[in-house]
Amino acid sequence: MDLELRHLRILLAISEAGSLTRAAAALFLSQPAMTTQLRRIEASFGQPLFERSACGVAPTRAGELVLAHARTAVASADRIRSYRLRPVDGAEPVTVGGSSGPILSHLTLHLPAAVTNPVTFVQFSSTGDAMNGVEDRSVDAGCMVDLDGFGATPSEGVVVDVIGLEPVVVILPAGHPRAGQDRVDLADLADETWLLPPHDTGCDDYGALADACAPAGFAPRMSPHRIGDLSILCDLVAQGVGVALAQGSARAREGVAMRRLTGDPLIARHLLALHRDSPLFGARPLLLDLVRAAFEARCVTPS
C-alpha cells in the first residue's frame, strides 16, 4: 500500500485520542473501518506502530518515529494548502449532489475547505435524479450508486468515474432462520417477498435482482410497496413484510440482520459524475482523491 497524507492524519488522530474508538469518532469513521485502516498502515511498515491495552493505545518506539515525521509532513501540507486555498474574488459557486451513500457526507465535510468556489450540497432521492442533475447542470458534480451492469448510460458531456465496487447485502428479520449465517444463498430466499426502492431511471433494481435470482432457479416475488428510505425498509423487514437489499456499508437497525449473499451476485458501483463544462471539472483529481478516501474508509469491498 502506498502511504498517503490521509494515512498520516489517521496515525496522528489515533495518537492524539489514545483510543481507536475516539479517533474513529473524530474522523467520522466506524471503529471497524479505523481498525482496518491502521492494520493496513502497520502492514506497510512491517511492524506495529501502536501497542494495544485495556486503557487504549500508545505508540511503539517505531510509532513515535513515524509520528514525528507525520506531524512535520502534515503541518507542511497544511501550510502549502493554505496558500493554494486563499479565497479568490468572484469564484463561481458550485453545487454537488448525490443519492444515498457515504460519499456525499464525506464531501460535505471536506470539499468546501479544498476548493476556492463556494459549495452547496443537495441530496437526490435516486441515482437517476442525481445523474439528470449533472446532465442538465443543475448540479456540477454528483456522487451516486447503481448496480453493476444495470446502470444508465450518461449523456455526452458527462464523465463518470467508478470509485469502487461494493457487495449488496440482504436485509432479513433478526429472527429469520438464515439471519445467523455469515452468508446467505439466494436459493434459500426463493419464497420471500422482496421490497425494492421506487423506480429509478439510473438503476434497474428489479432487473438486477431478477438476473441474480435466475441461476438460483426462481423469479423474485415483489411486494407492491416501493420504499427508498432505509429506516422504513428496516422497519418493514423487522415486521415480516418482506426482505430487502442494501449497500454493504449500510448499518443494520434494530430488529434486522444484514448478511452478504453467497458469491456476491449483486455488486453496487459507487460513481462520481462530472459535467465537462462545470467549474469543478478542473478539480476532478482532487474530487477523485476525496471520494476514493471516503470509499476506502467506509465501504466494503467484494471478496
C-alpha beads as a LAMMPS data file, in Angstrom:
LAMMPS data file: protein, C-alpha beads

303 atoms
302 bonds

1 atom types
1 bond types

-500.0 500.0 xlo xhi
-500.0 500.0 ylo yhi
-500.0 500.0 zlo zhi

Masses

1 110.0

Atoms # bond

1 1 1 0.000 0.000 0.000
2 1 1 1.318 3.464 -0.914
3 1 1 1.356 5.738 2.116
4 1 1 -0.694 8.919 1.621
5 1 1 -1.254 12.089 3.616
6 1 1 -4.622 10.852 4.858
7 1 1 -2.911 7.793 6.376
8 1 1 -0.613 10.099 8.342
9 1 1 -3.644 12.044 9.582
10 1 1 -5.151 8.768 10.809
11 1 1 -1.988 7.952 12.765
12 1 1 -1.945 11.412 14.324
13 1 1 -5.636 11.165 15.251
14 1 1 -5.050 7.820 16.968
15 1 1 -2.042 9.175 18.861
16 1 1 -3.901 12.310 19.996
17 1 1 -7.027 10.375 21.015
18 1 1 -5.212 7.462 22.655
19 1 1 -8.060 5.252 21.512
20 1 1 -9.211 3.799 18.215
21 1 1 -12.824 4.454 19.176
22 1 1 -12.263 8.140 19.920
23 1 1 -10.070 8.588 16.838
24 1 1 -12.720 6.972 14.648
25 1 1 -15.363 9.339 16.031
26 1 1 -13.123 12.354 15.400
27 1 1 -12.630 11.332 11.764
28 1 1 -16.281 10.298 11.251
29 1 1 -15.310 6.653 10.663
30 1 1 -16.687 3.463 12.147
31 1 1 -14.366 1.651 14.551
32 1 1 -14.054 -1.393 12.219
33 1 1 -13.038 0.928 9.386
34 1 1 -10.467 2.635 11.619
35 1 1 -9.084 -0.736 12.744
36 1 1 -8.792 -1.893 9.131
37 1 1 -7.009 1.323 8.144
38 1 1 -4.497 1.004 10.984
39 1 1 -3.877 -2.650 10.146
40 1 1 -3.073 -1.724 6.529
41 1 1 -0.809 1.147 7.552
42 1 1 1.116 -1.014 10.016
43 1 1 1.433 -3.739 7.382
44 1 1 3.041 -1.215 5.031
45 1 1 5.678 -0.510 7.721
46 1 1 6.094 -4.189 8.547
47 1 1 5.711 -3.673 12.292
48 1 1 3.221 -2.400 14.899
49 1 1 3.065 1.359 15.391
50 1 1 0.805 1.211 18.456
51 1 1 0.561 -1.068 21.468
52 1 1 -2.979 -2.061 22.434
53 1 1 -4.107 -2.380 26.029
54 1 1 -7.285 -2.196 28.079
55 1 1 -6.552 1.505 28.615
56 1 1 -6.308 2.298 24.905
57 1 1 -3.350 2.551 22.536
58 1 1 0.149 4.027 22.852
59 1 1 2.849 4.448 20.185
60 1 1 5.653 1.922 19.971
61 1 1 9.222 3.191 19.518
62 1 1 8.784 2.797 15.770
63 1 1 5.443 4.544 16.042
64 1 1 6.987 7.545 17.800
65 1 1 9.467 7.945 14.965
66 1 1 6.764 7.702 12.322
67 1 1 4.527 10.140 14.210
68 1 1 7.327 12.718 14.445
69 1 1 7.735 12.691 10.669
70 1 1 3.945 12.591 10.179
71 1 1 3.495 15.787 12.223
72 1 1 6.071 17.571 10.082
73 1 1 4.602 16.287 6.811
74 1 1 1.006 17.164 7.722
75 1 1 1.959 20.609 9.008
76 1 1 3.875 21.336 5.788
77 1 1 0.976 20.116 3.654
78 1 1 -1.454 22.320 5.586
79 1 1 0.767 25.376 5.088
80 1 1 1.027 24.712 1.352
81 1 1 -2.714 24.176 1.130
82 1 1 -3.444 27.423 2.988
83 1 1 -1.708 29.350 0.179
84 1 1 -3.464 27.407 -2.569
85 1 1 -6.863 27.817 -0.954
86 1 1 -6.837 31.547 -0.274
87 1 1 -10.205 32.960 -1.370
88 1 1 -10.470 34.153 -4.939
89 1 1 -12.753 37.118 -5.549
90 1 1 -15.660 36.193 -7.763
91 1 1 -15.104 32.417 -7.639
92 1 1 -18.146 30.801 -9.236
93 1 1 -20.442 28.978 -6.778
94 1 1 -20.846 25.243 -7.386
95 1 1 -23.348 22.624 -6.290
96 1 1 -22.638 18.974 -5.560
97 1 1 -25.461 16.443 -5.432
98 1 1 -25.780 12.804 -4.644
99 1 1 -28.002 9.882 -3.857
100 1 1 -27.786 7.757 -0.718
101 1 1 -24.386 6.501 0.384
102 1 1 -21.355 7.515 2.457
103 1 1 -19.614 9.564 -0.250
104 1 1 -21.851 12.659 -0.153
105 1 1 -21.428 13.134 3.601
106 1 1 -17.644 12.893 3.238
107 1 1 -17.620 15.554 0.512
108 1 1 -19.854 17.792 2.613
109 1 1 -17.255 17.694 5.381
110 1 1 -14.099 18.064 3.294
111 1 1 -14.741 19.623 -0.130
112 1 1 -15.507 23.232 0.959
113 1 1 -12.032 23.510 2.523
114 1 1 -10.348 22.136 -0.598
115 1 1 -11.668 24.476 -3.319
116 1 1 -11.973 28.235 -3.629
117 1 1 -15.529 28.080 -5.003
118 1 1 -18.445 28.449 -2.580
119 1 1 -20.003 24.951 -2.385
120 1 1 -23.552 23.876 -1.616
121 1 1 -24.833 20.314 -1.398
122 1 1 -28.143 18.692 -2.297
123 1 1 -29.390 15.135 -1.856
124 1 1 -31.379 13.407 -4.590
125 1 1 -33.843 10.609 -3.969
126 1 1 -32.435 8.403 -6.728
127 1 1 -29.400 7.752 -8.902
128 1 1 -31.347 8.787 -11.996
129 1 1 -32.281 12.147 -10.479
130 1 1 -28.663 12.759 -9.470
131 1 1 -27.405 11.895 -12.967
132 1 1 -30.066 14.099 -14.567
133 1 1 -28.936 16.933 -12.314
134 1 1 -25.364 16.613 -13.599
135 1 1 -26.534 16.342 -17.208
136 1 1 -28.696 19.485 -17.093
137 1 1 -26.090 21.358 -14.976
138 1 1 -28.447 21.946 -12.068
139 1 1 -25.549 20.401 -10.128
140 1 1 -21.894 20.480 -11.109
141 1 1 -20.968 17.042 -9.777
142 1 1 -22.854 14.045 -8.462
143 1 1 -21.929 11.050 -6.346
144 1 1 -24.296 8.116 -6.704
145 1 1 -24.665 4.338 -6.559
146 1 1 -26.010 1.902 -9.146
147 1 1 -25.865 -1.870 -9.661
148 1 1 -23.101 -3.240 -11.863
149 1 1 -24.478 -3.961 -15.325
150 1 1 -27.832 -2.291 -14.633
151 1 1 -26.974 1.406 -14.562
152 1 1 -27.886 4.065 -17.115
153 1 1 -25.518 5.379 -19.782
154 1 1 -24.603 9.034 -19.140
155 1 1 -25.180 11.608 -21.834
156 1 1 -22.405 13.238 -23.829
157 1 1 -20.599 15.855 -21.794
158 1 1 -20.744 13.911 -18.540
159 1 1 -17.690 11.992 -17.330
160 1 1 -18.353 9.144 -14.899
161 1 1 -15.634 7.531 -12.778
162 1 1 -16.192 4.273 -10.907
163 1 1 -14.901 4.951 -7.404
164 1 1 -15.259 1.405 -6.129
165 1 1 -17.331 -1.762 -6.075
166 1 1 -19.259 -2.919 -3.024
167 1 1 -21.266 -6.110 -2.422
168 1 1 -25.003 -5.792 -1.924
169 1 1 -26.396 -7.349 1.259
170 1 1 -29.825 -8.746 2.062
171 1 1 -31.818 -7.326 4.984
172 1 1 -33.537 -10.073 6.971
173 1 1 -35.692 -10.058 10.105
174 1 1 -33.459 -10.698 13.116
175 1 1 -35.373 -13.906 13.787
176 1 1 -35.085 -15.229 10.231
177 1 1 -33.738 -18.821 10.002
178 1 1 -30.822 -17.554 7.858
179 1 1 -30.022 -14.484 9.965
180 1 1 -27.388 -16.365 11.967
181 1 1 -25.322 -17.239 8.872
182 1 1 -22.354 -15.197 7.633
183 1 1 -23.523 -15.662 4.042
184 1 1 -26.947 -16.430 2.629
185 1 1 -27.691 -18.348 -0.581
186 1 1 -30.208 -16.630 -2.834
187 1 1 -31.831 -20.019 -3.422
188 1 1 -32.770 -20.120 0.269
189 1 1 -34.766 -16.903 -0.217
190 1 1 -36.909 -18.164 -3.097
191 1 1 -40.104 -17.994 -1.033
192 1 1 -39.522 -14.484 0.284
193 1 1 -41.267 -11.287 -0.768
194 1 1 -38.852 -8.576 -1.870
195 1 1 -39.103 -4.880 -1.044
196 1 1 -37.425 -2.644 -3.626
197 1 1 -36.961 1.137 -3.878
198 1 1 -39.084 3.295 -6.225
199 1 1 -38.387 3.064 -9.957
200 1 1 -35.030 4.650 -10.728
201 1 1 -34.081 5.691 -14.256
202 1 1 -30.443 5.443 -13.223
203 1 1 -30.538 1.870 -11.927
204 1 1 -32.721 -1.122 -12.790
205 1 1 -33.009 -2.677 -9.323
206 1 1 -35.625 -5.233 -10.338
207 1 1 -33.693 -6.301 -13.435
208 1 1 -30.544 -6.798 -11.374
209 1 1 -32.371 -8.830 -8.726
210 1 1 -34.195 -10.970 -11.300
211 1 1 -30.919 -11.613 -13.138
212 1 1 -29.237 -12.708 -9.887
213 1 1 -32.144 -14.974 -8.892
214 1 1 -32.414 -16.737 -12.266
215 1 1 -29.379 -19.047 -11.731
216 1 1 -30.902 -19.975 -8.349
217 1 1 -33.992 -21.202 -10.191
218 1 1 -36.638 -18.638 -9.227
219 1 1 -38.102 -15.268 -10.092
220 1 1 -38.356 -12.877 -7.132
221 1 1 -41.832 -12.222 -5.779
222 1 1 -42.205 -8.475 -5.427
223 1 1 -44.028 -6.508 -2.755
224 1 1 -46.347 -3.796 -4.101
225 1 1 -44.599 -1.331 -1.802
226 1 1 -41.721 0.723 -3.219
227 1 1 -39.682 2.213 -0.385
228 1 1 -36.384 4.047 -0.704
229 1 1 -35.766 5.129 2.887
230 1 1 -33.528 2.591 4.646
231 1 1 -35.066 3.189 8.073
232 1 1 -38.572 2.477 6.784
233 1 1 -37.321 -0.571 4.880
234 1 1 -35.729 -1.962 8.024
235 1 1 -38.937 -1.386 9.990
236 1 1 -40.972 -3.272 7.376
237 1 1 -38.446 -6.110 7.233
238 1 1 -38.398 -6.360 11.035
239 1 1 -42.198 -6.675 10.976
240 1 1 -42.064 -9.526 8.450
241 1 1 -43.396 -7.644 5.429
242 1 1 -40.520 -8.877 3.254
243 1 1 -36.772 -8.820 2.735
244 1 1 -34.749 -6.074 1.066
245 1 1 -31.365 -5.138 -0.364
246 1 1 -28.836 -2.578 0.850
247 1 1 -25.298 -1.391 0.215
248 1 1 -22.715 -3.428 2.086
249 1 1 -21.720 -0.392 4.160
250 1 1 -25.285 0.187 5.393
251 1 1 -25.754 -0.044 9.148
252 1 1 -28.306 -2.514 10.457
253 1 1 -31.191 -1.179 12.522
254 1 1 -32.804 -2.846 15.495
255 1 1 -34.801 -5.927 14.589
256 1 1 -32.968 -6.806 11.370
257 1 1 -29.774 -8.506 10.228
258 1 1 -27.753 -7.607 7.136
259 1 1 -25.958 -10.529 5.508
260 1 1 -23.717 -10.961 2.468
261 1 1 -25.049 -13.151 -0.323
262 1 1 -23.041 -16.213 -1.290
263 1 1 -20.870 -15.355 -4.276
264 1 1 -21.851 -11.666 -4.126
265 1 1 -24.212 -11.904 -7.138
266 1 1 -25.190 -8.239 -6.816
267 1 1 -22.489 -5.563 -6.859
268 1 1 -23.029 -1.862 -6.229
269 1 1 -20.915 0.676 -8.078
270 1 1 -20.040 3.969 -6.342
271 1 1 -19.770 6.662 -9.006
272 1 1 -18.627 10.245 -9.404
273 1 1 -20.193 12.136 -12.313
274 1 1 -18.873 15.496 -13.524
275 1 1 -20.051 17.713 -16.360
276 1 1 -17.189 18.839 -18.594
277 1 1 -18.490 22.424 -18.506
278 1 1 -18.566 22.555 -14.709
279 1 1 -16.123 24.821 -12.856
280 1 1 -15.319 21.712 -10.796
281 1 1 -14.093 19.722 -13.792
282 1 1 -10.594 21.150 -13.385
283 1 1 -10.661 19.890 -9.776
284 1 1 -11.516 16.343 -10.870
285 1 1 -8.270 14.819 -9.476
286 1 1 -8.981 16.426 -6.091
287 1 1 -12.587 15.196 -6.099
288 1 1 -11.467 11.691 -7.015
289 1 1 -8.976 11.683 -4.132
290 1 1 -11.696 12.732 -1.685
291 1 1 -14.300 10.211 -2.807
292 1 1 -11.796 7.364 -3.017
293 1 1 -10.677 8.135 0.524
294 1 1 -14.317 8.012 1.641
295 1 1 -14.895 4.726 -0.159
296 1 1 -11.791 3.080 1.286
297 1 1 -12.665 4.219 4.797
298 1 1 -16.367 3.431 4.866
299 1 1 -17.275 0.834 2.247
300 1 1 -16.959 -2.937 1.984
301 1 1 -15.060 -4.477 -0.926
302 1 1 -16.089 -7.764 -2.593
303 1 1 -14.084 -10.824 -1.576

Bonds

1 1 1 2
2 1 2 3
3 1 3 4
4 1 4 5
5 1 5 6
6 1 6 7
7 1 7 8
8 1 8 9
9 1 9 10
10 1 10 11
11 1 11 12
12 1 12 13
13 1 13 14
14 1 14 15
15 1 15 16
16 1 16 17
17 1 17 18
18 1 18 19
19 1 19 20
20 1 20 21
21 1 21 22
22 1 22 23
23 1 23 24
24 1 24 25
25 1 25 26
26 1 26 27
27 1 27 28
28 1 28 29
29 1 29 30
30 1 30 31
31 1 31 32
32 1 32 33
33 1 33 34
34 1 34 35
35 1 35 36
36 1 36 37
37 1 37 38
38 1 38 39
39 1 39 40
40 1 40 41
41 1 41 42
42 1 42 43
43 1 43 44
44 1 44 45
45 1 45 46
46 1 46 47
47 1 47 48
48 1 48 49
49 1 49 50
50 1 50 51
51 1 51 52
52 1 52 53
53 1 53 54
54 1 54 55
55 1 55 56
56 1 56 57
57 1 57 58
58 1 58 59
59 1 59 60
60 1 60 61
61 1 61 62
62 1 62 63
63 1 63 64
64 1 64 65
65 1 65 66
66 1 66 67
67 1 67 68
68 1 68 69
69 1 69 70
70 1 70 71
71 1 71 72
72 1 72 73
73 1 73 74
74 1 74 75
75 1 75 76
76 1 76 77
77 1 77 78
78 1 78 79
79 1 79 80
80 1 80 81
81 1 81 82
82 1 82 83
83 1 83 84
84 1 84 85
85 1 85 86
86 1 86 87
87 1 87 88
88 1 88 89
89 1 89 90
90 1 90 91
91 1 91 92
92 1 92 93
93 1 93 94
94 1 94 95
95 1 95 96
96 1 96 97
97 1 97 98
98 1 98 99
99 1 99 100
100 1 100 101
101 1 101 102
102 1 102 103
103 1 103 104
104 1 104 105
105 1 105 106
106 1 106 107
107 1 107 108
108 1 108 109
109 1 109 110
110 1 110 111
111 1 111 112
112 1 112 113
113 1 113 114
114 1 114 115
115 1 115 116
116 1 116 117
117 1 117 118
118 1 118 119
119 1 119 120
120 1 120 121
121 1 121 122
122 1 122 123
123 1 123 124
124 1 124 125
125 1 125 126
126 1 126 127
127 1 127 128
128 1 128 129
129 1 129 130
130 1 130 131
131 1 131 132
132 1 132 133
133 1 133 134
134 1 134 135
135 1 135 136
136 1 136 137
137 1 137 138
138 1 138 139
139 1 139 140
140 1 140 141
141 1 141 142
142 1 142 143
143 1 143 144
144 1 144 145
145 1 145 146
146 1 146 147
147 1 147 148
148 1 148 149
149 1 149 150
150 1 150 151
151 1 151 152
152 1 152 153
153 1 153 154
154 1 154 155
155 1 155 156
156 1 156 157
157 1 157 158
158 1 158 159
159 1 159 160
160 1 160 161
161 1 161 162
162 1 162 163
163 1 163 164
164 1 164 165
165 1 165 166
166 1 166 167
167 1 167 168
168 1 168 169
169 1 169 170
170 1 170 171
171 1 171 172
172 1 172 173
173 1 173 174
174 1 174 175
175 1 175 176
176 1 176 177
177 1 177 178
178 1 178 179
179 1 179 180
180 1 180 181
181 1 181 182
182 1 182 183
183 1 183 184
184 1 184 185
185 1 185 186
186 1 186 187
187 1 187 188
188 1 188 189
189 1 189 190
190 1 190 191
191 1 191 192
192 1 192 193
193 1 193 194
194 1 194 195
195 1 195 196
196 1 196 197
197 1 197 198
198 1 198 199
199 1 199 200
200 1 200 201
201 1 201 202
202 1 202 203
203 1 203 204
204 1 204 205
205 1 205 206
206 1 206 207
207 1 207 208
208 1 208 209
209 1 209 210
210 1 210 211
211 1 211 212
212 1 212 213
213 1 213 214
214 1 214 215
215 1 215 216
216 1 216 217
217 1 217 218
218 1 218 219
219 1 219 220
220 1 220 221
221 1 221 222
222 1 222 223
223 1 223 224
224 1 224 225
225 1 225 226
226 1 226 227
227 1 227 228
228 1 228 229
229 1 229 230
230 1 230 231
231 1 231 232
232 1 232 233
233 1 233 234
234 1 234 235
235 1 235 236
236 1 236 237
237 1 237 238
238 1 238 239
239 1 239 240
240 1 240 241
241 1 241 242
242 1 242 243
243 1 243 244
244 1 244 245
245 1 245 246
246 1 246 247
247 1 247 248
248 1 248 249
249 1 249 250
250 1 250 251
251 1 251 252
252 1 252 253
253 1 253 254
254 1 254 255
255 1 255 256
256 1 256 257
257 1 257 258
258 1 258 259
259 1 259 260
260 1 260 261
261 1 261 262
262 1 262 263
263 1 263 264
264 1 264 265
265 1 265 266
266 1 266 267
267 1 267 268
268 1 268 269
269 1 269 270
270 1 270 271
271 1 271 272
272 1 272 273
273 1 273 274
274 1 274 275
275 1 275 276
276 1 276 277
277 1 277 278
278 1 278 279
279 1 279 280
280 1 280 281
281 1 281 282
282 1 282 283
283 1 283 284
284 1 284 285
285 1 285 286
286 1 286 287
287 1 287 288
288 1 288 289
289 1 289 290
290 1 290 291
291 1 291 292
292 1 292 293
293 1 293 294
294 1 294 295
295 1 295 296
296 1 296 297
297 1 297 298
298 1 298 299
299 1 299 300
300 1 300 301
301 1 301 302
302 1 302 303
